[in-house]
Structure formats: C-alpha cells, structure tokens
Amino acid sequence: MRDSAGSVFLADCPARLATEIITNKWAVVVVFALSRGPRRHGELVDLVGGVSRKVLTQTLRRLQSYGLIERRAYAEAPPRVEYSLSDLGLTLTEPIAALTDWAKRYAAAVANFQEAAQQDSTTSDT
C-alpha cells in the first residue's frame, strides 16, 4: 500500500528540490531581500547581515542556476550588475512570507523549549 505522500520519498520528488533550495542558509534571506526589488551585490552584502561576499556570490549563482533570480549586467563605466527575482523566483515570496510569519509567531516558543532542554541536559549531567 502506497502512502499518498509516498512520492516524497523518491529521489526525483519535486518536494526534495524545494527543500534543497530553501534549506540553504542564505537562499531564503536573499530571495526575501530581492522580493523588495533589484539589488546590487554590495547592497545585498549590506542588507543580508553576516553573509560574506564569497558566500553571497555562491548563493546568487546557485539561485540563478535554479532559474529563481536574474543577473543583469549594464554596459557602463564602472560596470554595474543587478540581481532580481525571476517570475519563477517571485513564486517563492508567498511561501517565504508564511515561514517568516511562523517564525515571528513561534520563535519564542522554540527558544524557550531549547533553553529548557539545555537546562534539563545540564542537570542530568551532574
């Protein structure tokens, strides 16, 4: 008997692709940043606290390889490059907004649980 969600366990399941995309530490943050309009690399570095230029470049390339963002180079001096969400990338803004809402609503509960678990671990070690 096959579970209705059984296809999630297959190697080529679309849900695995979605999970692969959004589980990258910086991908969701970069998509969220670009949901507010095109940005230059330096603007994204400033906007996305804690990301290095190298990791941001890797993240942008990865998102571009999925067709989620577009890179536009302008023939100017000095050269200018902007990144923006593609039409496909725009489809991620709603799920990311839902995750953001969940985090806002339940972050304190998760932190409280982690703190309690840490205290339980500490007292059981003694």
N, C-alpha and C positions, 0 to 999 in steps of 0.2 A: 504494500500500500504506500502510495506516494503522498507526502505532505504537500499541501498547496504552496508552501513556501520552499519546497524541496529544491527548486531550481537555484535558490540562493547558495546551495552547497556545491553547485557545479563550477568548474574553473572558469568558464566563459560567461558567467552570470553578469548581467548589467549592474546589479547591486554591488558586486565586488568592484567594478570600475568606479562607481560613485564613491564607494568607501575609500578606495585608493586615492582618489582625488582629494577628498575633504579631510583625510586623516593626516595629510602633510601639515606640519605645524604652522607654516606660513601661508598656505594656499588660501584658506578661508579668509584670513585677515587681508590678504592682497586683493582678493575678489571683492571683499567688503569695501576696501579703500577705493577701488576702481568703480564701484557702483555709484559713486558720487561724481563721476566724470573722469575724463582722461587725465593722466598724471605723467610727469617725467620721472626718470629713475631717482634723481635726487629728492624730489618731492615725496616719493614713496618711502625712501630711507628715513626721511624726517617724520613722516606720518605714521609709519609702522615701527613703533619703538622696539628696539632690541634686535632688529634684523641687520646683519652685516650686508655690505654691498654685494659681496660674492654670493651669499645665500639668496639674496633678493634676485639677483641675476639668474641663478639656477631655478628659482621658483617661477619667475616670469617665463623662462624658456620652457619649463615643464607645462605651465598653463597654456602657453602658446601651442605646444605640441598636441594638446588635447582640443585645440580649437576654441578655447574659452576666452582668450584675450588676443588682441591685435596689436602689433607693433607698427608704428608709423614713423618713418624717418623723413624729416624735412630737409630739402636741399638748401640749407642756409649756412652762413658762416657766423659763429661756430655752429656745427651740426646740432640739430635738435631731434630727439626721439621721444615720442609719447606712447604710452600704453593705455588701452581702453578695453572694456569688455566687448566681446563679440555678441552677436544676437544669441548664440548658444550660451555664452557666459552670463548674459542677463537673466537666463532662466534659473540660475543658481541663487539669485538675490532673495527670492522668497524662502527657499529652504534655509538659507543662512540667517535670514531675519528670524525664522522660527527657532533656530538653535540659539540665537542671541537672546530672544525673549525667554527661552527656557533657562539659559544661564543666569539672566538677571533675576528670575523668579526663584531659582533653586540653588544658586551658588552658596548662599549662607548655610543652607541645609547640608550640602556636600561638605563644606568646610567644617561644620560642627561635627558631622559624622567622622571625618578624618581625624579631627582633634580628639574625639572620644576614643576612637580606635587606637590612636597613638598612646593615649593615657592608659588604656587597658593593656596595651603591649608592654608599656614601661612598668606597670605594677605587677604584671605576671612574670616579668623577667627577674624581679627581685625576690 
